[in-house]
Structure formats: structure tokens, C-alpha cells
Amino acid sequence: MKSFVGLSVIFISLANGFNTDLDNYLFGSVSAVSRENMISISLPSPFLS
């Protein structure tokens, strides 16, 4: 299992244009979040940490 993860990291790093698409898919894009969603996420965050 660990070897497959290592190989996938190598193959993803070799693909030039795929890295940014993968990052946006895995972690989300800040520009895709609406203002209302950003406010509703940021208001309770100090109380949850």
C-alpha cells in the first residue's frame, strides 16, 4: 500500500498541468467559495478550536 502511494506521488509530480487541478480538487479553490460561505465558516471557527 505504501509503495502505491509513493508511486502515485511520483507520477502526479511528473504531470505538469495536473498538479494544480489535483490541488484544487483535493483542497478546494478559494475563488469557488462564495462570500456568504466564507463568513459562515469563519465566524464559528474561533470557538471550535
Secondary structure per residue as TSV (DSSP state, phi and psi in degrees):
chain	resnum	aa	ss	phi	psi
A	1	M	-	360.0	-42.7
A	2	K	H	-65.7	-34.5
A	3	S	H	-67.7	-33.9
A	4	F	H	-68.7	-36.3
A	5	V	H	-66.6	-42.8
A	6	G	H	-63.0	-42.5
A	7	L	H	-65.4	-38.9
A	8	S	H	-66.2	-35.9
A	9	V	H	-64.6	-41.0
A	10	I	H	-64.4	-46.7
A	11	F	H	-66.7	-37.9
A	12	I	H	-67.7	-37.6
A	13	S	H	-70.1	-24.8
A	14	L	H	-77.4	-25.0
A	15	A	-	-80.9	116.5
A	16	N	T	-67.8	-57.5
A	17	G	T	-82.7	-8.3
A	18	F	H	-81.9	-22.2
A	19	N	H	-62.6	-46.4
A	20	T	H	-68.7	-36.8
A	21	D	H	-65.3	-39.6
A	22	L	H	-66.9	-41.9
A	23	D	H	-62.2	-43.6
A	24	N	H	-65.9	-35.9
A	25	Y	H	-70.1	-42.7
A	26	L	H	-76.3	-43.3
A	27	F	H	-109.8	-6.6
A	28	G	-	87.3	161.3
A	29	S	-	-110.7	130.1
A	30	V	G	-64.5	-33.4
A	31	S	G	-71.7	-14.6
A	32	A	G	-88.0	-5.7
A	33	V	S	-92.3	129.7
A	34	S	-	-75.6	164.9
A	35	R	H	-63.8	-39.8
A	36	E	H	-64.3	-40.5
A	37	N	H	-65.9	-39.2
A	38	M	H	-64.3	-39.8
A	39	I	H	-68.4	-43.8
A	40	S	H	-68.5	-24.1
A	41	I	H	-81.4	-40.4
A	42	S	H	-79.1	-26.3
A	43	L	T	-65.8	-49.0
A	44	P	T	-82.7	-8.3
A	45	S	H	-61.5	-36.5
A	46	P	H	-65.1	-28.0
A	47	F	H	-83.2	-18.1
A	48	L	H	-91.7	-14.1
A	49	S	-	-91.4	360.0
